[in-house]
Each structure stands twice: as C-alpha cells, then as structure tokens.
Amino acid sequence: MPASAEQQIERRRAIAAILRKRPVATQGELVRALHELGFEATQSSVSRDLRLLGAAKEAEGYRLRDDAQPAAPGDAFTEVAGFVRAVKRAGANLVVVQTGIGAAQRVAVALDRSRWPEIVGTLSGDDTIFVATAGAAASARLESRLNDIFAEREA
C-alpha cells in the first residue's frame, strides 16, 4: 500500500535529518537508515524524495544543498504549475484539481506542504486530487487561490 501524504512528509523530514548529519553514499544506504528509524521506503521512493528535497549527489554522497530550505508555497507551486490542468469546486467541502497523467501525487505534496488553512487534507490518484476543506467559504477561497496560481496553465 502506498504511503500516505503525511507519511511521505515525515519520511522526507527523516531523510533531511539524516543528510544534515552526514552524507549518504547510496540510495540503498538511505533506505536502510530509514528502515532502522521505522520508515518504509524503497529505492524509487527515496529517489523521488531526494529530488523533491533538492539533495545533490556529490563525491562523498548525497547531501542537502546549503541553500536547501523547505520550499515556500509559491516556489513549490511554480515547480508543479505545468502539471495542473483545471481547478474546480465539487461541493461545499471539496475542490478537485486535475493534472496531467501521473502528476497528481506531486501536486498533492505541494498542496500539503503549503499548510494553507483552507486545506484539511488531500487524496490523489493518477491525474486527480480531491482537496478537503473545512467548509464552503474555505472551499471558495481555495479554488480562487489555486486558480490565481494556475490560471495560465488550465486546459
């Protein structure tokens, strides 16, 4: 079963903590270190996590760049803007974000990381994300904010 968005975020935090202590020579070594900390991870999930964290492969191994900080919401959305096809309300507590095929999870992570108060949680499939909100007003605000960000990208 795939990891939840919260589990992915926690795993990435653990990876960042490991890399702040020392460089890691291989992705396999990082998978083992995560297993020791109680995280389930595969080489492919670690590869994705390293890319999202902005880690660099250097001669001594993977390490976080000195300038690597958690992305501000605008920065994260800039990275995924090309994947978003449409943003629509689907009821009082739900906004649906449609993406290109295979991109929904990456966009959902950006939404989760935004920590916007309108977002209660996300559920992503292959090309669709359901974004739960606390109510109709939050849903309307979120739809407006997302359409402002992704307006020129909609299909």
N, C-alpha and C positions, 0 to 999 in steps of 0.2 A: 504494500500500500504506500503511495507517495506521501511524503512528509507534508504536514500542514504548513501554511504560510508562517505561522508562529514558530513552528519547529525549524523551518528554514532560516528564519531570522536569528533564532537562538544559536543554530549551528554556525552561522556566519559570524556571530559575535564571538563564539568559541574559537573559530579559525583566526579571527583578528587578534584575539588574546594570545594565541599560540605564536603567531607570527611576530607579535610585538616583543615576545621573549627571545625568540631565536629564529633564524631562517630554517626552512624545512626543505630538504634536498629533493624530495619527490612527492607527487600527489598521493602515492601509496603510503608513504610515511605519515602524511597528514591524515589519511583515512584511519590508520592505526591509532594515531594520537586522539582522534575524535572518538573512536570506539572505546578507548580507555577512559574517556570522560563521560561515556554513556550515550553518545550520539550515534545514530545510524547514518552511515554515509557510504556512498560509492565513489569510485574514481570520477565518474561523469558528473555527479552532483558537486563534488569538490572542485572540479574544473570550472563549472558554472559559477560556483561561489567565489573562487579566486578572481575570475573575470569581473564579477559584479563588485567585488571589494577593491578592485584596481590593484591587485597584487602583481608584482613584477618577478619574473624569473631572472635571477642573477647568477653569477658564477657559483656562489655558495648556496644557492637555493631560492625558494620563494620567500619574498618578504613584502611587507606593505611599503608602499612608497611613503617617503617622509611627508608628502602633501596629501596623503590619503586620509580623508575625513569622511564621515557619513555624508552622503550627498544631500544637499538641500533639496526640498521637493521639486523646485523648478529645474534643477540640474538632472534629477532622476527622470522627470517627465521629458526633458529635452532628449535624453537617450532613447526613450521609447516612443516618442511622438510619431515617428514614421510607421509604427505598427497599428495605431489606432485608426479605425475606420468610421466609427459612429459612437455617440453617447446619447442614450435615451432614458427617460424615466419609464418605469414599468410598474407604477403603483406608488402608494404613499411612502413605503419604506424601501424602495428598490430602484437602483439605477443600473442599467445594463450598458456595458462597454463592449463593443465589438472590435475585434482586432484581426490582423492577418492570421492565417493558419499557423498554429504553433507558437504564437506570441502572447497568448493571454496570461500565462503564468508570469512572464517577465513584467508585463504591465501591472499585474496584480501586486507584485512585490513592490513596485514603485508606489502604488496607491497605499499599500500597507505602511511603507516607510514614511509616507508623508505625515502620518499621525494627525491628519486633519480631524477636527472634532466631529464633522459630519459623518465620517466613516466608522461604522461599528465593526465591520468585517467584510472580507471578500471571499468569493468562491469562484475559482476559474476552471474552465475546461480548456479546449484546444484553441478556440477562437472567440470565446465569450466569457465575460466576467460579470457576475452578479455582485453588486456592491450594496450591502445592507446599510441602512441609515436609521437614525433614531426616530424619524418621523417625517411628515410631509414637508415641513419647512426645511429640514436638513437635506432632504432629497432634492428639493428645488435648488437650494444653494449649491449642492454638489454638482448637479447637472450643469448649472450655469458656470461654475468654476472650471469644470473639465472641458466644456465646450469652448470657453475662452482660450484655454491652453491648446486644445487640439483642433480648433475650428478650421484651419487651413489644411488639415490632414484628412478630414472626413471624405468618404467616398459618396 
